[in-house]
Amino acid sequence: MGRLGFSTTESARLLLFTVFGVLALSVVLAEQEGENLSGLSNNPDKAIFAVRENGTTCLMVEFAVKFLVPYDVLALNGIDLITEQASFTLPRGAEIEGKCESTESEIHITWKNNAYILRIYFSKEFRDKGIEVWKISKVQFVYDTSETSHFINAYNPGKHTASTHRLSALVTPAGRSYVCTAQQTLTLISSDHQKGITVSMYDIQIQPFDIASDFMFSEPYKCITDQRERLEETLPLILGLILGLIIVIILTIYHFHLKLTAAQPQLPRDRSMYKNM
């Protein structure tokens, strides 16, 4: 009986080690890494970041981002507080981390030795009629007002976190990338006395799921704003073509009218001439 008990214990340990080994191996095999591809863009304001899993791209973002962050400074009287605005952009040299799953993914962008961290969370869901879409479900921004390149003479400096609430932004059909040249603005609420942080993105192309080719976006899905602006640009051209066509039709009808009039016999206008006819 003692030998049997010992054998059972050893078997259980062996099974446990095997399970842990498989889990550790799966973590290694599912290694995810971030890559900064901003050098591929000719736009000095635009950043390109990718998250890769097992050597294959699973998430890509290409955009320019501007932040507007209010913070307190001490007034000249040394008593009152006044609010200043720090305005800065997302640097191209930021560091990237991320995670890809079947229905959720995220990207973390950090710079200035973690003084700033932008986290964007994506999720998939089914809408009406069983249409599958992806969206940005949350944006979080961590900033440190003791970082003096943007926050000058900040009162009570320190780290703060700003987050969105019940966000559903950039909704896009599954398997496609979201494209928008126009500015898309999000408002985040900060832990610093509930101040409103503005995050503006433009020149956007994002795809957090179902990337078919490495470092390549799938079919674009243009935002409504871009579609409207394109219509506004093409509408004068369309109206000009229609107006030109109408003028051509009128001139053609007038030309045929002149020909028909010229072919008819001309009657004398003087009534006295009718007696001689």
HELIX and SHEET records of a PDB file:
HELIX    1   1 GLY A    2  LEU A   29  1                                  28    
HELIX    2   2 SER A   38  LEU A   40  5                                   3    
HELIX    3   3 ASP A  128  GLY A  130  5                                   3    
HELIX    4   4 ILE A  224  ALA A  263  1                                  40    
HELIX    5   5 ARG A  271  ASN A  276  5                                   6    
SHEET    1   A 4 GLN A  32  ASN A  36  0                                        
SHEET    2   A 4 ALA A  47  GLU A  53 -1                                        
SHEET    3   A 4 THR A  56  LEU A  74 -1                                        
SHEET    4   A 4 LEU A  81  THR A  89 -1                                        
SHEET    1   B 6 GLN A  32  ASN A  36  0                                        
SHEET    2   B 6 ALA A  47  GLU A  53 -1                                        
SHEET    3   B 6 THR A  56  LEU A  74 -1                                        
SHEET    4   B 6 GLY A 196  GLN A 207 -1                                        
SHEET    5   B 6 SER A 177  CYS A 180 -1                                        
SHEET    6   B 6 PRO A 220  LYS A 222  1                                        
SHEET    1   C10 GLN A  32  ASN A  36  0                                        
SHEET    2   C10 ALA A  47  GLU A  53 -1                                        
SHEET    3   C10 THR A  56  LEU A  74 -1                                        
SHEET    4   C10 GLY A 196  GLN A 207 -1                                        
SHEET    5   C10 GLN A 184  SER A 190 -1                                        
SHEET    6   C10 LYS A 159  SER A 163 -1                                        
SHEET    7   C10 GLU A 132  ASP A 144 -1                                        
SHEET    8   C10 TYR A 116  PHE A 126 -1                                        
SHEET    9   C10 GLU A 104  TRP A 111 -1                                        
SHEET   10   C10 GLU A  95  CYS A 100 -1                                        
SHEET    1   D 8 GLN A  32  ASN A  36  0                                        
SHEET    2   D 8 ALA A  47  GLU A  53 -1                                        
SHEET    3   D 8 THR A  56  LEU A  74 -1                                        
SHEET    4   D 8 GLY A 196  GLN A 207 -1                                        
SHEET    5   D 8 GLN A 184  SER A 190 -1                                        
SHEET    6   D 8 LYS A 159  SER A 163 -1                                        
SHEET    7   D 8 GLU A 132  ASP A 144 -1                                        
SHEET    8   D 8 ALA A 169  PRO A 173 -1                                        
END                                                                             
